[in-house]
Amino acid sequence: MLATVYNVDFPGLNLHFKINPVAFSIGGLKVYWYGIILCVGFLIAFFYCLSNCKRFSLDKSDMVDAILVGLICGLIGARLYYVIFYPGSLYREDPIRIFYINEGGIAIYGGLIGGIAGGLIVAKIKKLNIMAALDLTALSFLIGQSIGRWGNFVNQEAFGTETDIFCRMVSEKTGGLGVHPCFLYESIWCILGFVLLHFFSIKYRKYNGQIFLMYLVWYGIERMVVEGLRTDSLYIPYLGIRVSQLVAFCTAVVAGFLLIKFRNKSTLS
């Protein structure tokens, strides 16, 4: 059976790509670009985190433990978030499919919630400074998110509604229509956020937890907007509310309030 190859165009940018989601095969096992891209994003974020532990007064060995547990919990959280809010009865009628993660179906906010929860448990056990760990983790998240979103591009998923904007994307998956390349919006926003918050953390960070709160506001604002453009959003049952949009709004508002409350706080000088 021939692998699916997508013809992807960005007419306004005069760009054309032929994309095969399968990177290579070993025997009957297919290795997908999506998984490779996620691994690359994680590794770059991981090494950034380790190389900056000293700057945040964090023990490198303990952070490795927290990251590895956070990774496992993040994968579980990403899958459960998707399954819980998946429309229809697919997983209720056939629960074993919950474990078929190779079929796709993970959600970033679930991964963030699960990863942070798992990492915090280890951080507490290891007696790490939790707020400092969250600051460094937030910067690492931005790296991973900015790279990981290109996995959606390769799979031609997580795009938005029809548009004639200059950076519109067209492919077989979009039905030949120009659509919002939501993966691109989020990738650019996250890498810009990383650059800004990285340098802010070096020169202007005043207290532990400040970068994490700024991350929640930065990412929350973007996700509220971009989630509203997407055609594959998960909804809260019976309410018709996009769950990730609601989470983004709530976290951004709460974090923004705390940033204002702590605006005069300074414990690092």
C-alpha positions as CSV (number, residue, x, y, z in Angstrom):
1,M,0.0,0.0,0.0
2,L,1.4,3.4,-1.0
3,A,2.0,6.0,1.7
4,T,-0.2,9.1,1.6
5,V,1.6,12.1,0.1
6,Y,0.1,15.5,0.6
7,N,0.5,18.4,-1.8
8,V,0.6,21.5,0.4
9,D,0.6,25.0,-1.1
10,F,0.9,28.4,0.4
11,P,-0.3,30.4,-2.7
12,G,0.2,33.8,-1.1
13,L,3.8,32.9,-0.3
14,N,4.4,31.0,-3.6
15,L,5.5,27.9,-1.7
16,H,4.7,24.3,-2.5
17,F,5.6,21.1,-0.5
18,K,5.1,17.4,-1.1
19,I,4.8,15.8,2.3
20,N,4.9,12.1,3.3
21,P,3.9,11.7,7.0
22,V,6.0,8.5,7.1
23,A,9.7,9.2,7.5
24,F,10.8,5.6,7.0
25,S,9.9,2.0,7.6
26,I,11.7,-0.8,9.4
27,G,10.2,-4.0,8.3
28,G,6.5,-3.5,8.8
29,L,7.0,-0.7,11.3
30,K,6.4,2.8,10.1
31,V,8.2,5.7,11.7
32,Y,6.3,9.0,11.4
33,W,7.7,12.5,11.1
34,Y,5.2,13.5,13.7
35,G,6.9,11.4,16.4
36,I,10.3,12.4,15.2
37,I,9.4,16.1,15.4
38,L,8.0,15.7,18.9
39,C,11.1,13.9,20.0
40,V,13.4,16.7,18.6
41,G,11.3,19.3,20.3
42,F,11.5,17.5,23.6
43,L,15.3,16.9,23.4
44,I,16.0,20.6,22.6
45,A,13.8,21.7,25.4
46,F,15.4,19.1,27.7
47,F,18.9,20.3,27.0
48,Y,17.9,23.9,27.3
49,C,16.5,23.1,30.7
50,L,19.6,21.3,31.9
51,S,21.9,24.0,30.7
52,N,20.0,26.7,32.6
53,C,19.5,24.9,35.9
54,K,22.3,26.7,37.6
55,R,20.9,30.1,36.6
56,F,17.6,29.2,38.4
57,S,19.5,27.6,41.4
58,L,18.1,24.2,40.6
59,D,19.8,20.8,41.1
60,K,20.4,19.3,37.6
61,S,20.0,15.7,38.7
62,D,16.8,16.4,40.5
63,M,15.4,18.3,37.5
64,V,16.1,15.3,35.3
65,D,14.0,13.1,37.6
66,A,11.2,15.7,37.5
67,I,11.3,16.0,33.8
68,L,11.2,12.3,33.1
69,V,8.2,11.8,35.4
70,G,6.6,14.9,33.9
71,L,7.1,13.5,30.4
72,I,5.3,10.3,31.3
73,C,2.5,12.1,33.1
74,G,2.2,14.6,30.3
75,L,1.6,11.8,27.7
76,I,-1.0,10.3,29.9
77,G,-2.6,13.7,30.5
78,A,-2.6,14.6,26.8
79,R,-4.3,11.4,25.9
80,L,-6.9,11.5,28.7
81,Y,-7.8,15.2,27.9
82,Y,-8.5,14.2,24.3
83,V,-10.5,11.1,25.2
84,I,-12.6,12.8,27.9
85,F,-13.7,15.6,25.5
86,Y,-13.8,13.6,22.3
87,P,-17.3,13.9,20.7
88,G,-19.4,10.8,20.3
89,S,-19.2,7.4,21.9
90,L,-16.1,5.9,20.3
91,Y,-14.1,5.4,23.5
92,R,-17.2,4.6,25.7
93,E,-18.2,1.8,23.3
94,D,-14.6,0.5,22.8
95,P,-12.5,1.5,25.8
96,I,-9.5,-0.4,24.6
97,R,-9.1,2.2,21.9
98,I,-8.0,4.6,24.6
99,F,-4.6,2.9,24.5
100,Y,-4.3,3.1,20.7
101,I,-2.3,6.3,20.8
102,N,-0.7,5.4,17.5
103,E,-4.0,6.3,15.9
104,G,-3.6,9.9,17.0
105,G,-5.5,12.0,19.5
106,I,-3.5,14.0,22.1
107,A,-4.1,17.5,23.4
108,I,-1.5,20.0,24.4
109,Y,-3.3,21.4,27.4
110,G,-3.8,17.9,28.8
111,G,-0.1,17.3,28.3
112,L,0.8,20.6,30.1
113,I,-1.6,19.8,33.0
114,G,-0.3,16.2,33.4
115,G,3.3,17.1,32.9
116,I,3.3,19.9,35.4
117,A,1.4,17.8,38.0
118,G,3.8,14.9,37.7
119,G,6.9,17.2,37.7
120,L,5.6,19.0,40.7
121,I,5.2,15.8,42.7
122,V,8.9,14.9,42.1
123,A,10.0,18.5,42.7
124,K,8.2,18.4,46.1
125,I,9.8,15.1,47.0
126,K,13.3,16.3,45.9
127,K,12.7,19.6,47.8
128,L,13.3,21.7,44.7
129,N,12.2,25.3,44.6
130,I,8.9,24.7,42.9
131,M,8.3,28.2,41.5
132,A,11.8,28.4,40.1
133,A,11.3,25.0,38.5
134,L,8.1,26.2,37.0
135,D,9.9,29.2,35.5
136,L,12.5,27.1,33.8
137,T,9.8,24.6,32.7
138,A,7.7,27.3,31.1
139,L,10.6,28.4,29.0
140,S,11.3,24.8,28.0
141,F,7.6,24.3,27.1
142,L,7.7,27.2,24.7
143,I,10.6,25.5,22.8
144,G,8.9,22.2,22.7
145,Q,5.6,23.7,21.6
146,S,7.1,25.8,18.9
147,I,8.8,22.8,17.3
148,G,6.1,20.2,18.1
149,R,3.5,22.1,16.2
150,W,5.3,21.3,12.9
151,G,4.1,17.7,13.5
152,N,0.6,19.0,12.8
153,F,1.9,20.5,9.5
154,V,3.3,17.1,8.4
155,N,0.1,15.4,9.3
156,Q,-2.0,18.2,7.8
157,E,-4.1,18.6,10.9
158,A,-5.1,21.3,13.4
159,F,-5.8,23.9,10.7
160,G,-8.4,26.5,10.7
161,T,-11.4,27.8,8.8
162,E,-11.4,29.0,5.2
163,T,-9.6,32.3,4.6
164,D,-7.9,34.3,1.8
165,I,-5.2,35.6,4.1
166,F,-1.7,35.8,2.4
167,C,-0.3,32.9,4.4
168,R,-3.3,30.6,3.8
169,M,-2.6,26.9,3.3
170,V,-4.2,24.5,0.7
171,S,-3.9,20.7,0.5
172,E,-5.9,17.6,0.0
173,K,-6.8,17.6,3.7
174,T,-8.3,21.1,3.5
175,G,-10.5,20.1,0.5
176,G,-8.6,22.3,-1.8
177,L,-9.6,25.4,0.2
178,G,-7.3,28.0,1.6
179,V,-7.4,27.8,5.4
180,H,-5.7,29.3,8.4
181,P,-2.4,27.5,9.1
182,C,-3.0,27.4,12.9
183,F,0.2,25.3,13.5
184,L,2.2,28.2,12.0
185,Y,0.6,30.8,14.1
186,E,1.2,28.9,17.3
187,S,4.8,28.0,16.4
188,I,5.7,31.6,15.7
189,W,4.0,32.8,18.8
190,C,5.7,30.3,21.0
191,I,9.2,30.9,19.6
192,L,8.7,34.6,20.0
193,G,7.5,34.1,23.5
194,F,10.6,32.0,24.3
195,V,13.0,34.7,23.0
196,L,11.2,37.4,24.9
197,L,10.9,35.5,28.2
198,H,14.4,34.0,28.0
199,F,16.0,37.5,27.9
200,F,13.5,38.8,30.5
201,S,14.4,36.0,32.8
202,I,18.1,37.0,32.5
203,K,17.8,40.7,33.1
204,Y,14.4,41.5,34.7
205,R,13.0,38.5,36.6
206,K,12.2,39.7,40.1
207,Y,10.8,36.6,41.8
208,N,10.4,32.9,41.4
209,G,7.2,32.1,39.5
210,Q,7.1,35.3,37.5
211,I,8.2,33.7,34.2
212,F,5.6,30.9,34.6
213,L,2.8,33.4,35.2
214,M,3.9,35.4,32.1
215,Y,4.0,32.1,30.1
216,L,0.4,31.4,31.1
217,V,-0.7,34.8,29.9
218,W,1.4,34.8,26.7
219,Y,0.2,31.3,25.6
220,G,-3.3,31.7,26.9
221,I,-3.9,34.8,24.8
222,E,-2.7,33.1,21.6
223,R,-4.6,29.9,22.3
224,M,-7.9,31.8,22.9
225,V,-7.6,33.4,19.5
226,V,-6.2,30.5,17.5
227,E,-8.5,27.9,19.0
228,G,-11.4,30.0,17.8
229,L,-10.2,29.5,14.2
230,R,-9.7,25.7,14.3
231,T,-12.2,23.3,12.9
232,D,-11.2,20.3,15.1
233,S,-11.7,21.8,18.6
234,L,-12.8,19.6,21.5
235,Y,-16.0,20.9,23.2
236,I,-17.4,20.7,26.7
237,P,-20.4,18.3,26.3
238,Y,-23.8,20.0,26.1
239,L,-22.4,23.5,26.5
240,G,-20.9,24.0,23.1
241,I,-17.8,25.7,24.6
242,R,-14.4,25.0,23.2
243,V,-12.6,23.4,26.2
244,S,-9.1,24.6,25.4
245,Q,-10.4,28.1,24.8
246,L,-12.0,28.1,28.2
247,V,-8.8,26.8,29.9
248,A,-6.7,29.4,28.0
249,F,-9.0,32.2,29.1
250,C,-9.1,31.1,32.8
251,T,-5.4,30.5,33.1
252,A,-4.5,33.8,31.4
253,V,-6.9,35.8,33.6
254,V,-5.7,34.2,36.8
255,A,-2.1,34.6,35.9
256,G,-2.6,38.2,34.8
257,F,-4.2,39.0,38.1
258,L,-1.3,37.5,40.0
259,L,1.2,39.4,37.9
260,I,-0.5,42.6,38.8
261,K,-0.8,41.6,42.5
262,F,2.9,40.8,42.7
263,R,4.1,43.7,40.5
264,N,6.1,45.1,43.4
265,K,7.4,41.8,44.6
266,S,11.2,41.4,44.4
267,T,13.0,38.4,46.1
268,L,15.9,37.8,43.8
269,S,17.8,41.0,44.2
